[in-house]
């Protein structure tokens, strides 16, 4: 009892300080201090009151000790939270260094990989830095530095790079960007979680010294055997299902398919893989031929099983979820050796506590949280679910109960962090569990054989071709089904916490059936009620921060209009996440103006079908999913509910050649009247001739909001528009342009500097970064 309470107090202290710091907006040590004070006060109150209320329970000294453990947890969190040191390379991001190139020396920390943008990427533990002049001449001698650096280089430059090598990289330091749109990827926070506070865009890499002994050659031998036996794609998949995707580069389209299908856990080394491996080892040791020769079978199982677990943890990169599973497996082995039963919940709590004592910041790791909650769900919910499925055969009931329990207990975290639910993942997990088991075990066995006999390992991997092909086919079939992934919207922190509290209340054994139905109804209301209310009442205009791309999302209750999909990866990194956090599963209307490309439309349509599609510029290759696109002609007014759109520039209707890799930069001028009362004027890629033609052919240009690409505009055109607000969708707005607009009394915003620009009836116009946006709760 005392041990479980102590572990619970420590974990609770970490959760509270994490909430204050990560979600409450407090500084690190302010959050630590407040949490420690709360722990001591609660411990003192418990020491005074609990002995009278619970006479057979812990006494006052223990309650005081539990409060002290909460304080220790908070202090440990503050002490071990990554912070840049005095010599950290991020301090070179001061203004006097930002326009200079640098040469950095350091040691490669991780396996180099190809990023989604097609560049080579690796982590560098820096040692020295030297600043270069305009002609690449050194400015002084190299100086000592330290800290981790996120490095990107041309793809071909990483072919000969290995973990442990010392390299010299020339390029330029840059400050990682923060999230500029709701639910956008926060690159700065991601790097900080990995202990890096700067990025480096490299031009070339030169190897200084080779790596010493390490585990990388062993991993590569396994990966190479799988690749030779199965080919690049299937080989990488089998390697990931055996060692986790951090150990191997899995094609991004395959990763995305597995994530969308709800099978991401199969590509991440986790408790499932550890249990398979440990089960295989225990099965071999229990063979009659071996067990009869062992004087103490339990001790032999403990020693051999522990060595296997340690080896697997090292091979997978010591990820928190694997270490948690390995510690629980070690606890089970100890129980077998001592011939004592092990309480699963106590074992989970102890394993989590030990890991968080070692590294308390893992409490912020989303993968670790998902792993713990899925494991907790399996422990507390599989048996009750199986009992309620007593009409099914026991094997089938268990096969259904396992994915259902894990899915149910990870829903709040999925809604909070990913804003989506995978509709058919429970059924798919049931169907593919035998395939996943065979492939994962086969990958482990063939990899182990490949360490000794690579040719034989490749031959064994070849036998996995059929189940791997079948698994990939089932995944692609599942994600092709309508509604395979539902965007639910972003739930608030209080909703996530409330859902888990209700989960615990619903599992209370003394709760009657009628009350359990009430708890289930309350869970539905808390999870979906605010999301439904927000979707039914929200009126919002959002100009997204998308680099040089002009992208707008207009939400009118449950009707959504999208203007432009962006270029390069804007749909994947910017538009898609915004639609998911808003709970948008269908676009009622989409307009393709200059500032979009067809690949981005295909990316969006794969996730969010479009009912009505309009375009002002010729589509180079219309995506097959677009049915009957309509061209918006000159001065043709398009009425979409409370919105009116009019094209003010004539564009030749002829489609460009299919051999053209990108669209020509044709000008766009759209007059937008949103919600029947807010006139906007959108201008992109306008030449001086376009601007003169616009002045002549469209004299009524007056608008409240000028939305343009940040390029110089003729004074007469600005005077004709006479806006109150000017929004530049660009990375850098020239100071002279901004100053000229401000002199005219115009509020000027730049999306890459101020973040997304939003309008709501109650709040008016505001910038996502420049001002404090409304709290991100589903009630807003």
N, C-alpha and C positions, 0 to 999 in steps of 0.2 A: 504493500500500500504506500509506504513512504517513498519508495523508489519511483513508483509511477507518478505520484504527486510531484516529486522533485523534477522528473523529466517534463511533466506537463507544465509546471511553473516556468521552467527555462524556455520551452518552446513558445509558451504564451507571451513571455517577455519579448522574445525576438519578433513575434508577430505584431505586437503592439508598436514597438519602435519602428518596425518596417512600415507600418501604416502611417505613423506620424511623419516619417521622413520621405517615403516614396509617394504617398497620396495626400498627406495633410499639409504639405508645403512648408514644414519646419526644416531648419538647418539640421545637420547631422547631430551636433552635440546638444542642441536645444531639444531634439527628439529623444536623445539618450537621457538627458536630465529629467525631462518630463516623465518618461517611462519609468525610470528608476524611482522617482518620487511616488508615482502611482503604485508601484510594486511595494514599496515600504509601507505606504499608508494602508493599502489593502491587506498586507500581511499583519499589520498591527490591529486593524479592525477584526480580522479573522481570529487573531489570537485572543481578543477580548470576548468575542461573541460565540465562536464555534464550539468551544468545549461545553458550554451550557446547552447549545442546541443539538450537539452530536456527542453525547457523553462517551460513547464507545469509540469515537474516532480519534484523530490526532489531537494532541494537546498543544498548548500555547507555544512552546518552544519550536515545534515543527512548523506551525503557521508562520512564525517570525522568520524561520529559515527559508520557507518558500518565498516570502517577500524578498529576502536577500538574494535568492537565486534569480528572481526576476530582475533585480538590480545588476547582478553579474552578467546576465544575458544582454542587457542593454549596453553595459560597458564593453563587453566583448564585441558586440556589433560595431560600436563606434571605433574601437581600437583596430579591428581588422577590416573596416570598410576601406576600399582602395581610394587613395588620395595621391595627387601628384607630389613627388618629393621636390626638394629645392633644386636639384639638378635635372628634373624631368624635362624631356625634350619639348614638351608642350609649351614651356616658357619661352621657347624661341619663336612663338607665334605673336610676339609683340610687334607693333606696327612697323618698326624699323627693319624687321626681317621678312615681312610678308611678301614683298615684291622681289625677293632675291631667291636664287636657286641655292641648293645645299647638296653636300655630299655627306652621307650618313654611313657609319660603320656599325655593324652589329651582328648578332647571332640569330639565325632563323629558328623560331620557336615551334612552328607547327608545319604540317604537310602543306606545301603550296598547292593552290587549287585555282580553277578558272571561275571567275565571278559571273553573275548573270549578264553583265555588260560585255562579256567576252575578254576581259582583261585577266592577267595573272594576279593572284593575290596571296600574300603571306603575312605572318606576324613576325616582327623583328624586335629583338631585345637590344636596344641601342647601347653603344659604347662610346662613340665619338661623333662629332659633327663639325663640318667646316662650311662656312658661307662663301659663295662665289659671287663675283662681280658680273656686270652685264656681258662681258666677253668670256665668261666661265673661268676667269682667273681667280685663284684663291685669295680671299681677304683674311690674311692672318693664318695662324697655325690651327690644326684641329684641336678642339676643346673637348673635355670629358663631359659626357651626358649619360643619362640613364632613362629607364622607362620603356614601355612597350609602344610600338608604332604599327599602325595598319598601313601596309604598303601595297600599292597597285602598280603594275608594270605591264608592258606589252606581253601578250600571251606567250610568244615564243621565248621570252626571257626566263621563264620558270622551268624549262624542260630539264635542265641539269641541276636544279636546286633541290636540296634535301634538308630536313630538320637537323640542326646542330652545326651547319656550315656557318662560317664567318664570311660576310659579304660586304661589298661596298656598293651603295646605290646612289645614283645622282638623280635629282629631281627637285620637287618643291613641296615644302610643308603646307598644309592647309588646315583650317579649323573645321571639324566635322559639324554638319548642319543639325539643327534641332528639328523637331516635328513642326511643320508649318501649316498643317491642315488637321482637322479632327481625325483621329485614328490613324494618322500617318506614321510611317516608320521613323522612329527617333534615332538617327544614326549616332548622334552624340551620346545618348544614354546607352546605346548598345556598346560603343567603344569603352565607355566608362565602366560598364559591367565587366569588361574583359581587362580592365586596368590600363586602358590606353586613352589618351586625351588629345591626340592629334592624328591626322592622316598624312600620307606621303604619296604624291603622284610621281612615280619614278619613270625615268626615260631608259635607263640601262642598269644592268646589274653585273658586277664582277665578283667572282668567287675568290676569296682571300685564302681561306684554309678549309680543308675538308672536314666533314663531321667525324667524330669518334664513334665508338660503339653505341648502339641504341636499338630500340625496338622497331624503328622505321624499316630497316631491311627485311625484318621478319614479316611485318604487315605487307610490304610490297610483294614478297614472295607468294603470300597467300592470294593477294589481289591478282597478281599476274597469272597464277594457276587458274583461277576462276575465269579470267579474261580469255585465256587460251582455250579453255574447255567450252565456253559458252558465248564468246563474243563480247564486244565492249559493253553493250547495254545490259544484257542479262548477267554477264559476269560481275559488273558493278553492283547490280541489284542483289545477287547472291552474297557478295562480300559484305554489303551493308546489312543484310539480314543475318549475317553471322557475327560481324564485328561492330555494327553500327555505322551510320553514314558519315560520322566524323572521321572514320578511318579510310574512306574511299570517296571519290568523286562520282556521285550518282547524277545522271543527266537531269537537268532541272525540270524538263517536261514530265519525266517519270516521277520525280519527287512530288511535283504539284498534283499529279494524278492520284498518287497514294494518299496525299494529305486531303484532297477533295473527297476521296472515297472513305475517309475515316480510318485509314490503315497506316497513319504516320508512325504509330508505335512499333510497327514491324520493321521499320528502317532505323530505329533508335535502340541501341543496346539497352535492355531494361530487365525487369524482373522475369519477364517471360523467357528471355534468352538464358538468364542465369538458372532458372528452374529446369529448363531443358538440358542444359549442360550438366547440372548437378544430378538430375535424374539419370542421365546417361552414365555418369561415373558411378553412381550408386548401384545402378543395374549391373554394371560390369563387375563391381566388387562383390556383389551378392550371388554371382554365379557359383554353383556348388563346387566347381573345380578350384575356384580361388578361395572361397570362404572356408573350405575345409583346411586350407594350409595356413590360415591366419590365426595366431594364438589369441589375439584380441581384436576381433573384427571392428568393434566400435571405434577403437583408437586408430586403427588403420584407415577407416573411413574418414575420421576427423582429419588426419594428417594429409592424406591424398586429396580429399575434397578441398581442404584449405589451400593447398598448393595450386590446385586447378582454379579456384576462385581468385586467388591473388594474380595468377597468370592472366586470366581473362580480364580482370579489372585493368591491368597494365596494358594489355593489347588493345582495349577499347578506348584508352585515353583517360582513365580514371574519372569518368563522368559521374555526377552525383547520383543519378538514378541507378546506375550499375553498382556503385558502392553501397547504396542503401540495400539493394537486393542481395549483394554479396554478404553484407553484415547479417542480414536475416538468415541467409543460408548457413553462415557460420554458426549462428545461434542454434539452428536446427541440428547441425552436426555435433555441437557440444552436447545437446540434449540426448542424441543417440548414444554418444560415447559414455555419458553418465547414466544412461537408461532412465532418463527423467523426461516427462512431458514438457513441452514448451508452449506457453500461451502466445498465440499469434499477435494479438493486439499489444501485449507487453513487449514482444520482440520488435514489432514495428516502431513503437514509441522509443525504445532504447536505441535502435539503429538510427532513427532520425535525430535523436538527441546527440549521440556521439558524433555524427557528421556535422551537426550545427555547432558543436563545441569546437570542432576542428576548423570549420569555415562557416561562421554565422551568416555571411552574406548569401549563402545558398538559399536562405529563406526567401530571397527575391527572385530566384531562378524559376521561371514558369514551368520548364520541363520537370524540375524537382517537385514542384507543387502538384503537377498533374500525376506524376508517378506515385506520390504518397497518397493522394486522394483516390486514385484508381485501386491501389492496393488495399486501402481502408474499405473501399466499397466491396471488394471481393471478400474481405474477411467478415463483414457484418451483414451483407445482403444476399450472397449467393445461397446460403442455406434457406432463408425465408422465401426467396423467389422459387427455389427448387420445390419447397413444400407446397407452394401454391400452384405448381405445375404438376401435381400428382397424377393428373390424367394422362401425362406423356410418359414414355419409357424413361427410366432414370438417366441413361446416357444422353438422350436428346434434351431432357429437362436441364441437365447440368450444362450442356453445350449452349443452350439458350441463356441460362442464368448468368454465366460468366461475362459475356459481352454486355448484357443488359445492366448488370451491377456496375461494371466499370464505366459504362456510358453515362448512367444516371448520376454517379458521383463526380463526374468531371464536367457535367453540363454547366454549373455556375461559373467555373473557371473559363470554359470555352466561350460562354456568352460575354464574360467580362473582357477577356483578352483578344478573342478572335471574332466575336460578334456573329458567329455562324453555328448552325447545327447540320450535321450530316444525316440525311433522312434515312437512308437505307443501310447505314453502316452496321447496325446490329445484325441484320440478316446476312449481310456480306461477311461479317466476321465469323458467323456460324459456318457459312459455306466454305470459307477459305482457311479455317483453322487447321484442318489436316494438311493442306498444301503448305501453309506457313511453317508448320511443325517439320514437315519433311525437308523443305528447302533450308530452314535454319540449321537443323541438325546435319543435313548433308553438307551445307557450307562449312560447318565447324569441322566435321570429319575429314572432308576433302582438303580443307586448309591445313589441318594437322598432318595429314599424309604428305602434302606438298612441301612441308618443311624438310622432310627427309628425301622423298622421291617426287620431284615436281611433275614429271610426266604422268605418274600414277595419280597424283592429286588432280591434274587436269582431266584425266580420263574419268575419275569419279565425279568431278564437277559436270562433265558432259551428260552424265545420267540424270542430272537435275534439269535438263533442258525442257522436257515435257511439262513437269509441274510448274516451272517458272513461266513458260509460255502461256499456260492455262491461267495462272494467277494474273499475269499482265492483261490478258484478254478479259477476265472477269472484272478487273478494276476499270478498264476503259469502257466496258459495257455498262457498269454501274453509274459512272459519272455522265454517261450519255443519256441516262433516263431523266425525264422532266422532274425538276425539283430535287435533284440529288443533293444539292447543298442549298440551304435556306439562310439568307441574311436576316438575322433577328433584330439587329440593332445593338447599340452599346448599353449594357445595364450599368447602373451606378454601383459604387462600392457597397453601399448599405444593402442593396438588393442581393449581392453575392453573399455577404455575411449573413443576411437574414435567411437566405435559402439553406445555407449549411446548418444554421441553428434549427430550422424547421426539419431538416433531414434528421438531426439528432433527436428532436422531439417525436417525430414520426416513428423512429425505431425504438422508443421507450417501451419496454415489454409490458408494463402495466397499463398502457394506454388502450382504451377500448376501441372496438372496430369503428363505431360511429365517430369517435374523436379522430381516428386516423384518417377517415374520409374528409373530415373538416380540415386537418392539417394538409392533406393532398390538395384540397381546393385552395387553401391559402398559399401553398407553393405556386400553383398556377397563377393566382392573382398577382403575387409579388414578382414573378418572373415575367409575365406577359402583360399585366394590366398597364403599368406605366409605358411600356413600349407601344401598346395599342393606342393609348391616349395621345402619346406624342405624335404618332403617325396620323391620327385622325384630326389633329388640331394644328399641326405645324405649318406655318407659312414662312418660307426662308429663301433667300437668294445667296448663293455662295460662289464667289470667284476664287477658284482654287489656286494655290501657289504651286505652279507646275513648270518652273524654269521659264523658258521663253514661250511656252504654250499658253494660249488664251482658252481657258476651260471654265464653264459655268454650269452649276446645277441649281435648278429652280424647283422647289418643293411646294406644292399647293395641296395640303392635306395628303391624300394618297395618290395624287397625280404628280409625275416627275418629268421635267424637261431637262435634257442634257445638250449643251452647245459645245461641240468639239470633243474629240477623244484624246487629243494630244499626239505627240510624236515620240519616237524611241520607246521608252518603257513607261510613259506617263500613265497609261491605262492600268498597268500592273501595280505600280508603286503609289499612285496618287488617286486616280478616279475610283478604281475598284475598292480600296480600303474605305474611302469616303462613303460610297454607296452601301457597303456592309454595315458601317457604324450607324447609318441612317435606317437600316432595315429595308432597303429597296431591293426587291427581287425582280422588278420589271420596270423598264423605261417606257412611259407612255408615248413620249416624243423625243426624237434626237435630231439635231441639225448638224450637218457636216459642213463647216466653213473652212477657210484656209487655216491651218493649224492642227490638222488631223492627218493621220495616215491609216491605210487600210488594215495594217497589222494590229493597230490599237483597237479598231472597231471589232475585229475578229476576237481579240482578247476579251473585250467587254461583252460581246454577244454570247460568248461561251458561258458566261456567268449570269448575265442579266439580259434576257430577251428584250428586243425593241419592237413595239407595236407599229409605230409610224416613223418613217425615216425620210428626212428632207435634206437636200444638199444644194449648195450654191456654186460649187466647183465640180468639174468632172471627176467622177470616181475612176481611179486607175483600174482597179480590179474589184468590183463590187462583191463583198462577202456573200456567199451563197445563202446565208441565213437571213439576209435582208430581202424582204418580199416587197416588190413594187415600190422602189424608192421614187420620191417625187422631187423634181427640180424646182427650186424657188427662183422664179424669174425676176427681172428688173421691175421694181415698184409693185410687185405682187404681194399683197398683204395676206399673211397666214394667221388665222385666228385659232389659238389653242387654249380653249377655256377662257380664263381671265387674261391671257397674254396675247399680244399681237406682235408679229415679226414681219419686217419689210426689208427686202434687199435693195440697197441704194446704188450698187455698182453692177454694171453689165459685164458678164464673164462669157467668153466664147464657149458654146456648148460642146464642142468637139472634145472627145476624150484623148488624153495624151497617149503616146505609144507605150505598149506594154513593156518595151525594152527599157523604158525610162525607169531608173531605180527609185526615184522620188518624184513627187509632184512639183511642177513649177511653182515659184512663189508668186501667186496671183493675189491681188488685193481683195480685201473683204470689207464691206460696210453694211452693217445691219442696224436698223432702228428697232429697238426692243421696247415695248410698252408692257411692263410687268405688273400684274395684279391691277390692271386697268388704270393705274395712276402714277407709275414710276417710269418715266422715259429714260432709256439708256441709248447710247450710241456706241457700237462696237466697231473699231477700226484696226485692221491689221495689214501689214505688208503693203502699205500705200506708198506709191511713188509720188513724186511731185506732180506728175501729170494726172495721177489718180485724184490727188487732192484738189487740183484745179477743176477737174471734171465733176467732182463731188459738189464743189461750190456752185457750179453752173447748173447742174441737173437737179440738185436737191437743195433748194434754198431754205426749206423748213428743217433745219438741223438741230434746233434748240433742244437740249436734253439736260436732265438733272445730273446724269452721270456720264462721263466720258471714260470708256474702257478701251484701252489701246495697247499696242505692243512696245511703248516707250520710245519709239522713233520720233525724230523732230517733226513737228506739225507747223504748217504755215500759220502765222498770227491771224490772218483773216479767217481761217478755218476754226481756230480756237474761239475767236470772237463770235462766229456764227453759231457755234455749239453753245457757248456761254454756260458751261457746267458749274455746278456747285462742288462736285467731287470728281476727281480724276484718278483712275485705277490703272496702273501700268503693270501688265503681265510680262515681266522681264526680269532678268537676273540682276542687272545694274541699270538704274535710271540715271542718266547724265545729270550732274548737279545743276548745270545751267538751265536744262529743261524744267527740272523741278522748281528751281527758284523763279523762273518766269511765270509758271502757273501759280505759285504761291503769291506772287506780287499782284495777281489778278483776284486774290481772295478765294482761291480754289483749294479745297482740302485734297492733298496729294498722298496717295498710298502706292507703294511698290510691293507686289506680292512676295517677292523673294526676300525682302527686308522686313515686311510687316506681317507676313503670313497671309492666309486666306482672308479675304474681305467678305464679311457677312452682313446681311440685313435681315432683321426680324421686326414685326410690327411694334413690339414693345421696346426693344433695345435700339432700333434704328440701325445705322451703319456702324460697324466696329471692325477693327483689325484683330486677327486671332493672336498675334504676338505683341503688337504695340499697345494694346489695352488688355484689361482683364476680361476675358470672355465669360459668358454665363457658365455656371457649373455644368459639367458634363453629366447630367442626370437625365434619365429617360422621361422625367416629368416636364422638362423644359420645352 
